[in-house]
Amino acid sequence: MTDLSKEQEELLFNFGCAQKVQQASIALVKGEMSADDFLDAVEEYVPIDNYLDEICENVEIFLYQ
């Protein structure tokens, strides 16, 4: 097994986080998760400063269509 570079480790970690957010998104759309629970899940896996405002805006648009 080869050693991963720091950049590769970061990419792998980000991919895992993206998968968790995708799973939460699917649960939200299916009605298996509340918007509050979804945002809690996202906060756990996403660098808040980078994306939370956009995610919240998208959730609000989805919920109030």
Secondary structure, DSSP 4 states (H G I P E B T S, - for coil): -PPPPHHHHHHHHHHHHHHHHHHHHHHHHTTSS-HHHHHHHHHHHS-HHHHHHHHHHHHHHHHT-
